[in-house]
Amino acid sequence: MPVGDGALPYAPIVEAIRALASDVGVGAVRELVGPSWRELARLLPALGAPETGGAPDQAAQTRLFELLLGLLGRLAEQARLVVVVEDLHWADSSTRDLLAFLVRNLRRERILLVVTYRNDEPGQQRLGPYLAELARAGRVERIDLRRLDQVETALQLAGILGAAPTTDLVDVVFARSQGNPFFTEELLGVVRSGSGELPATLRDLLRGRVAALPDRARQVLAVLAVSGREVSHRLLATVVGLDDGALVEALRATVTSQLLVTTPGGDGYQVRHALLREVIHADLLPGERARLHADLAQSLTERPELAHGPPAVAAAEVAAHWDAAGEPTEPCPPGSRPGWRRSGPGLSPRPSATTNAPWSCGSRLLTRTGQPGWIRPSC
């Protein structure tokens, strides 16, 4: 869970020492630490009564770091030691300071220090300068892990199940997890039960990420979730209806929170993960979803240059949005200009003034004789 600066100092270290005391006994830990074990008892009172004195200062922190370095060194004399600290992006500043101290001061000890963090979590941006400083020590190796492919996801599932998963199970889990190992593990149970719902823990985790954003940022995410694909900046601006400054501010909040990704070399945005898009979409009221689908269809109809892909694909996208908005469509017949018109009773087309064709598919030049809507023209 995220803790942030100022809360639960040295939480990963305290957890490790508590486990050590449970394995070898409190007395053995005191012996390993030496006469100054009471200093360490400030972190873990289970070791005994802590040393009394004033509030910890910089000198006290340095003594604590030296004690921990000595403890790890003596443990490494008995056997090779691996120290793993996960989710560095959630660690408090004291823990990060301790890790930096260990990186600089570990020399010949048989110790491997492994630190992990996720680059799609809020708060990971602050780690950039910190990681660069660690790298200056010259003994740090940085390994970037990509998402798993489908074969690797199958291997993960086999490890969890203890047997080879079926092809169908792998296909369904991979399609939704997109190679995220945590999502894969969380989805496995519901997929095997035949449920299409997200696990509550995963749903609440993703929902909390969205809920922490400002209203305008959530408004932007809603448009992208309903769109279901990458959306250009111009189309997003047209549908959201915010002025440029407010839109940029909202987009920056979503990108900084690692909920949106930008298109390399382009001007588009998309939700970082399909499950996140699924959660955002599910939390919209039916009327909200219908309105956004209609707004997207209307914008793409009036400004076809904002469409994505070739004309036939763009026409299908517009039709899908009208359909999701509750206003079904019919396609233009072969040979006519690609486009869609909403169907409805009591409507008849009239020629377009902007084309030589008798009817312009996707144009809104209609003669009203009843309820408003769109029809397929007679081409």
C-alpha positions, 0 to 999 in steps of 0.5 A, a space after each residue: 500500500 502507498 505510504 508516502 513521505 513522513 509515514 511508517 519510516 523504514 517500513 520495509 526494513 522493520 518488516 525484514 527485521 521482524 521476520 528475522 527475529 521470528 526466525 532466529 529469535 530476539 536474542 540472536 538478533 541482539 547478538 548480531 547487532 551488538 551492544 547498541 541493539 537498543 538503538 535498533 529497538 527504536 524501530 522494532 520495540 519487540 527487541 526490547 526497551 529502546 534507548 531513551 533520549 531526545 528526538 532522533 537527529 541526523 547523528 542518530 540516523 547515521 548511527 542507525 544506518 551503521 548498525 543496519 549495515 553491520 547487521 547485514 554484513 554479519 548475516 552475510 558472513 553466515 550465508 549469501 544474503 539477498 535483500 529485496 525491497 519492493 515498490 520503491 515508489 511507495 517508500 518513505 524518504 527515510 527508507 530511500 536514504 537508507 538504501 542509498 547509504 547501503 549502495 554507497 557503503 556495501 563493499 566486499 559483503 556477500 549481499 545482493 540488494 534488489 529494489 523494484 518499482 513500477 513505472 506506471 504508478 503515481 509518484 514514480 516520477 520523483 524517483 528519476 533523480 534518486 535512481 540517477 544518483 544511485 547509478 553514479 555509484 557505479 555498482 548499480 544495474 538497472 533492468 527494465 521489465 516489459 509486459 509479458 507476451 502470451 507465451 510468458 503469460 501461459 508460463 505464469 499461469 502454469 506456475 500458479 495452477 501447477 499444470 498447463 493452462 488450456 489455450 482458451 484460458 490463456 487467450 481470455 486472461 491475456 486479452 484482458 491482462 495485456 501481459 501485466 503479471 499482477 492483473 493476470 494473477 487477479 483475473 485468473 480466478 474470475 475467468 475460471 469461474 466464468 465471470 466477466 466481472 473484475 475482481 473487487 480488489 482490482 476494480 477498487 484499486 483502479 477506481 481509486 486511481 481515477 477518483 483521486 483526479 480532478 473533475 476535468 481530468 476524469 471528464 477527459 478519461 471518460 471520453 477516452 474510455 467511451 472512444 475505446 481507442 487512441 484519440 487525437 488532441 483535436 478530437 478530444 478538444 472537440 468532444 470535451 468542450 474545455 478551453 485549451 488551457 483547461 484541457 492541457 491541465 486536465 491531460 497533464 494530471 492524467 498523464 502524471 498519474 500514469 493513467 494516460 499515455 501519449 502516442 510517440 511522435 503523434 498527438 494522440 492519447 489512450 488509456 494506459 490499460 484496457 482494464 482501466 478503461 473498462 473500470 472507467 466505462 463501467 462507472 459511467 451512468 447509462 445516460 453519460 455513456 450515451 451522450 459521449 457516444 453521440 458527441 463522438 459520432 457528431 464530431 466525427 460526422 461534422 469533422 471527418 478529418 478527425 476520424 481514425 483510419 481509412 474511410 470505411 473504418 471511420 464510417 464503421 466507427 461513427 455508426 458504432 457510436 450512433 448505435 451505442 448512443 441508442 440511435 441505430 444507423 444504416 450503411 451507405 450502399 456500395 459506390 456511394 461516398 462512405 458515411 452513415 446516417 441515423 435511421 428514423 421514421 418520417 425522414 426523406 433525403 434531399 440532394 447535397 449542395 456540396 457534391 455532385 452525387 445525388 445524396 451525400 452519405 453522412 451529411 446532415 442535409 435532410 428534410 424533416 417530415 417527422 422525428 429527427 434522425 438519419 437515413 440511408 440515402 438512395 444513391 
